[in-house]
Amino acid sequence: MNPHFRSKDFHCRIYVEDTDFQGVVYHANYLKYLERARSQFLIENNLSQTDAMSKGNESYVVKSINLSYYHPAILEDELTIKTEIELVTKARTIFFQSVLNSKNDTLICKGEVEVCFINNDSGKPKAFPLGLLNLFKS
């Protein structure tokens, strides 16, 4: 079995800009919430995406996304994004993410996001920074 790591929950609120005229969240905005949770995970673990790009010419890139929708989020809802990360190889992870209504734990959306680490010049995979790899050892 591949190593797993559970990140801290990420919270966000739904504002007018996130919704349609009826106050329902646009389906594409869930991608933004999942991305924010993944970015916050890196920040909280001192893994700077800008440092990777500027110092090593390396990037975290999304290879694939699979989303399933269950219930809509609406204006003024508070959401909790739960994330578990599976290390598949030293250059590839899968983020298993769930979006829940914070008040009643209703499942709104689930996603599996495959993320790779690449050298920007060659476009080829390379090992994640040691700081990330070490998270899976604890």
Secondary structure per residue as TSV (DSSP state, phi and psi in degrees):
chain	resnum	aa	ss	phi	psi
A	1	M	-	360.0	140.9
A	2	N	-	-79.5	147.8
A	3	P	-	-63.1	144.8
A	4	H	E	-120.8	154.1
A	5	F	E	-139.8	135.3
A	6	R	E	-103.4	123.0
A	7	S	-	-89.5	169.1
A	8	K	-	-65.6	149.9
A	9	D	-	-66.6	146.7
A	10	F	E	-112.3	137.6
A	11	H	E	-120.0	142.4
A	12	C	E	-150.0	159.2
A	13	R	E	-112.2	151.0
A	14	I	-	-90.8	125.1
A	15	Y	-	-111.5	169.3
A	16	V	G	-53.3	-41.9
A	17	E	G	-60.8	-19.0
A	18	D	G	-86.1	-8.3
A	19	T	B	-120.2	168.0
A	20	D	-	-87.8	-173.0
A	21	F	T	-60.7	-24.8
A	22	Q	T	-93.7	2.9
A	23	G	S	86.0	14.7
A	24	V	B	-100.1	137.2
A	25	V	B	-65.6	134.4
A	26	Y	-	-62.2	138.7
A	27	H	T	-58.7	-35.6
A	28	A	T	-69.1	-22.9
A	29	N	H	-67.4	-22.0
A	30	Y	H	-62.8	-31.1
A	31	L	H	-60.5	-39.6
A	32	K	H	-64.8	-42.8
A	33	Y	H	-64.9	-41.3
A	34	L	H	-65.0	-40.9
A	35	E	H	-62.9	-42.8
A	36	R	H	-61.2	-40.3
A	37	A	H	-64.9	-41.3
A	38	R	H	-66.6	-41.8
A	39	S	H	-64.1	-41.2
A	40	Q	H	-64.6	-37.5
A	41	F	H	-56.9	-46.1
A	42	L	H	-64.5	-44.9
A	43	I	H	-59.7	-47.7
A	44	E	H	-64.0	-20.3
A	45	N	T	-107.5	22.3
A	46	N	T	54.5	40.7
A	47	L	-	-115.1	91.1
A	48	S	-	-79.7	122.8
A	49	Q	H	-69.1	-35.5
A	50	T	H	-69.6	-36.5
A	51	D	H	-64.5	-41.8
A	52	A	H	-59.9	-41.3
A	53	M	H	-71.8	-45.0
A	54	S	H	-80.5	-36.9
A	55	K	H	-90.3	-37.3
A	56	G	H	-116.0	-0.5
A	57	N	-	52.1	47.0
A	58	E	E	-124.3	154.1
A	59	S	E	-144.6	149.3
A	60	Y	E	-87.1	125.5
A	61	V	E	-127.1	143.8
A	62	V	E	-82.3	124.6
A	63	K	E	-93.2	-39.2
A	64	S	E	-155.5	155.4
A	65	I	E	-138.6	136.6
A	66	N	E	-131.2	118.2
A	67	L	E	-117.7	145.3
A	68	S	E	-129.6	134.0
A	69	Y	E	-107.3	139.3
A	70	Y	-	-120.9	-47.9
A	71	H	S	-142.1	149.7
A	72	P	-	-79.2	147.6
A	73	A	-	-93.2	149.2
A	74	I	B	-128.5	168.2
A	75	L	T	-46.9	131.0
A	76	E	T	76.6	-0.2
A	77	D	-	-63.0	149.8
A	78	E	E	-106.7	132.9
A	79	L	E	-110.7	149.2
A	80	T	E	-117.5	127.0
A	81	I	E	-107.4	117.8
A	82	K	E	-100.7	138.5
A	83	T	E	-136.3	129.5
A	84	E	E	-122.7	136.4
A	85	I	E	-116.4	132.1
A	86	E	E	-110.2	125.7
A	87	L	E	-83.4	112.4
A	88	V	E	-87.7	-49.2
A	89	T	E	-139.5	178.7
A	90	K	T	-69.1	-7.7
A	91	A	T	-124.8	7.8
A	92	R	E	-146.2	132.3
A	93	T	E	-129.8	161.0
A	94	I	E	-122.5	126.9
A	95	F	E	-97.3	119.5
A	96	F	E	-98.8	110.9
A	97	Q	E	-122.9	140.7
A	98	S	E	-126.9	136.8
A	99	V	E	-106.7	123.1
A	100	L	E	-124.3	149.2
A	101	N	E	-72.3	123.5
A	102	S	T	-65.0	-27.7
A	103	K	T	-76.2	-37.7
A	104	N	T	-130.1	7.8
A	105	D	-	60.4	20.6
A	106	T	-	-66.5	129.4
A	107	L	E	-73.2	123.4
A	108	I	E	-101.0	-44.7
A	109	C	E	-155.7	146.7
A	110	K	E	-126.7	144.1
A	111	G	E	-142.4	147.3
A	112	E	E	-117.8	120.6
A	113	V	E	-122.9	118.6
A	114	E	E	-91.3	123.8
A	115	V	E	-121.9	133.7
A	116	C	E	-118.1	162.5
A	117	F	E	-115.2	128.4
A	118	I	E	-131.8	159.0
A	119	N	E	-85.3	124.0
A	120	N	T	-67.3	-29.7
A	121	D	T	-69.9	-47.5
A	122	S	T	-90.1	-23.3
A	123	G	-	75.5	8.1
A	124	K	-	-96.4	150.7
A	125	P	B	-63.0	150.9
A	126	K	-	-145.7	164.0
A	127	A	-	-63.5	141.9
A	128	F	-	-60.1	159.1
A	129	P	-	-57.9	149.2
A	130	L	H	-56.8	-34.9
A	131	G	H	-57.0	-37.7
A	132	L	H	-75.9	-46.0
A	133	L	H	-60.1	-36.2
A	134	N	H	-67.9	-24.9
A	135	L	H	-61.4	-31.9
A	136	F	T	-81.5	-8.2
A	137	K	T	-88.2	-18.8
A	138	S	-	-88.4	360.0
